[in-house]
Amino acid sequence: MNRDNIGEVLELFISKEGDSKRISKSVVELDKEGIVEDKFYAKDSERSVLLTSIESYGLAVRNNIHMPYGSLGENILIDYNPYTLTIGTRLQIGEVILEITQNCTICNHLSSIDKKLPKLLKDDRGIFVKVVEIGFIEKGDKIYLL
C-alpha cells in the first residue's frame, strides 16, 4: 500500500457525558463505533470522531480569538490541513485507518467563545471520520494519506 506521511497527531481529547470540559489523553482506543470512553461513542459511527487541523486555531488567532486546544470539539488535533480532502479519503494514524465521511458543521457553542467564530470557521472547523481499522492512536503518531 502506498503511503505518504503528511503530518502527526498533536493532541487527543475525549468528552464525558454531563461534563463540558474536554479531557486530554496521551492515547485513545478506537473501534468501529468511534473512540472508546468518549460520550459520542456508538451514537453515529459516521460522526463519532472529529479530526481538526492546528490551522483552525491559527485562523482564529489571526482574528484575535484565543482559545485552548480542544475548544473546537475535536478528538484528534493534527498539524496537517485535511479540509480539502474528499469524502472517502483514507488516513492511517498509528495502527488505525480512518475514512473521511463529511465536513463538520458549525455548532452554536462556538459563538459562546466568540460570536465571529462560527462564520470564521464555517469550512475550517474539522472533518468527521469513521473507523475502518481499529486500534490505538497516540500523541505524536504519524499520519499517512492512503
Secondary structure, DSSP 4 states (H G I P E B T S, - for coil): ---EEEEEEEEEEEE-TT--SEEEESEEEEETTEETTSTTTTT-TTTSEEEEEHHHHHHHHHTT----TTTT--SEEESS--TTSPTT-EEEETTEEEEEEEEPPPPTTHHHH-TTHHHHTTTTS-EEEEEEE-EEEETT-EEEE-
